Amino acid sequence: MNGNHIYVLFVALVLLVSCSGDQEPASDRSTRGDHVWKDQVKAYDKAREVENMLKKAAKKNEDNIERQTQ
């Protein structure tokens, strides 16, 4: 059952991150002189944020389980 909670949390986070509307049009990005890998770096940074969120949620779940078993 604990695995189901993590799975639901992961799916919700993926949907939240993928549906964010902070993307600007490609024409605006090219005029600012951004480097070629900026989008990949941005995606990597978001993935790290999601990873940290998942780790915190997993730790919270573990703490809840530990507290309930005492």
C-alpha positions as CSV (number, residue, x, y, z in Angstrom):
1,M,0.0,0.0,0.0
2,N,2.9,2.3,0.7
3,G,4.2,1.8,-2.8
4,N,0.8,2.9,-4.2
5,H,1.0,6.2,-2.3
6,I,4.4,6.9,-3.7
7,Y,3.3,6.0,-7.2
8,V,0.3,8.4,-7.0
9,L,2.5,11.1,-5.7
10,F,5.0,10.6,-8.5
11,V,2.3,10.8,-11.1
12,A,0.9,13.9,-9.6
13,L,4.3,15.6,-9.5
14,V,5.0,14.6,-13.2
15,L,1.7,16.1,-14.3
16,L,2.3,19.2,-12.2
17,V,5.7,19.8,-13.7
18,S,4.7,19.0,-17.3
19,C,1.7,21.2,-17.2
20,S,3.4,24.3,-15.9
21,G,2.9,27.3,-18.2
22,D,6.3,29.0,-17.7
23,Q,7.5,28.2,-21.2
24,E,8.2,31.2,-23.4
25,P,7.9,31.1,-27.3
26,A,11.0,29.8,-29.1
27,S,11.4,33.1,-31.0
28,D,11.9,35.0,-27.7
29,R,14.5,32.5,-26.5
30,S,16.6,32.8,-29.7
31,T,16.8,36.6,-29.6
32,R,18.3,36.6,-26.0
33,G,21.4,34.6,-27.1
34,D,20.7,31.6,-24.8
35,H,23.1,28.7,-25.1
36,V,22.1,25.5,-27.0
37,W,21.7,23.4,-23.9
38,K,19.7,25.7,-21.8
39,D,16.4,23.7,-22.2
40,Q,18.2,20.5,-21.2
41,V,19.8,22.2,-18.2
42,K,16.4,23.6,-17.2
43,A,14.8,20.1,-17.5
44,Y,17.7,18.6,-15.5
45,D,17.2,21.2,-12.7
46,K,13.5,20.5,-12.6
47,A,14.2,16.8,-12.4
48,R,16.4,17.4,-9.4
49,E,13.7,19.4,-7.7
50,V,11.2,16.6,-8.3
51,E,13.7,14.1,-7.0
52,N,14.2,16.1,-3.8
53,M,10.4,16.4,-3.4
54,L,10.0,12.7,-3.8
55,K,12.8,12.0,-1.2
56,K,11.1,14.3,1.3
57,A,7.8,12.6,0.7
58,A,9.3,9.2,1.1
59,K,11.0,10.3,4.3
60,K,7.7,11.7,5.6
61,N,6.0,8.4,4.8
62,E,8.7,6.4,6.5
63,D,8.4,8.6,9.6
64,N,4.7,8.2,9.7
65,I,5.0,4.4,9.4
66,E,7.6,4.4,12.2
67,R,5.4,6.5,14.4
68,Q,2.4,4.3,13.8
69,T,4.3,1.1,14.7
70,Q,5.5,2.4,18.0
